[in-house]
Amino acid sequence: MAGRRPKGYRYGQWRGGPDPLAPPYDVAAAVDEIGDQVLAGSGVREAMRDLLRRGIDGRRGL
């Protein structure tokens, strides 16, 4: 069966556009946001979930 691709996933170098992990993401600001939410009474898991949904610095969340 020449030409058929095997089932499953194939991992390799990212080739689909800009690097999703490239700057200008501010890791320190994200940690500060999570810390503020935890100090306000939220759990770490909930704070991280909210940050991913809401985003930071005017950027969309995931």
C-alpha positions in Angstrom: 0.0 0.0 0.0 2.4 2.6 -1.2 1.5 6.2 -0.6 -0.7 5.6 2.5 0.2 7.5 5.6 0.4 5.6 8.9 -2.3 6.4 11.5 -1.4 8.5 14.4 0.5 11.7 14.9 3.7 12.9 13.5 5.7 15.6 15.4 8.3 17.9 13.9 9.4 21.5 13.5 6.6 24.1 13.5 6.0 25.3 10.0 2.5 26.8 10.2 3.1 30.5 10.8 4.7 32.7 13.5 6.1 30.9 16.5 3.4 30.7 19.2 5.9 31.0 22.0 7.9 33.9 20.6 8.1 37.2 22.5 6.5 39.7 23.2 4.8 37.5 25.9 5.6 38.9 29.4 6.0 35.9 31.6 6.6 38.1 34.7 3.2 39.8 34.1 1.5 36.5 33.8 3.0 35.2 37.1 2.0 38.5 38.8 -1.6 38.1 37.5 -1.8 34.5 38.9 -0.2 35.6 42.2 -2.7 38.4 42.6 -5.6 36.0 42.0 -4.2 33.5 44.5 -3.8 36.2 47.1 -7.4 37.2 46.5 -8.5 33.7 47.5 -8.5 31.8 44.2 -6.7 28.5 43.7 -3.7 28.3 41.5 -5.5 26.0 39.0 -8.5 28.4 38.8 -6.2 31.4 38.4 -4.3 29.7 35.6 -7.5 28.7 33.9 -8.9 32.2 34.1 -5.7 33.7 32.7 -5.7 31.3 29.7 -9.4 32.2 29.0 -9.1 36.0 29.6 -5.6 36.7 28.3 -3.3 39.4 29.5 -2.2 42.9 28.3 -5.1 43.2 25.8 -4.3 39.9 24.1 -6.9 37.2 23.7 -6.8 34.2 25.9 -6.4 30.7 24.5 
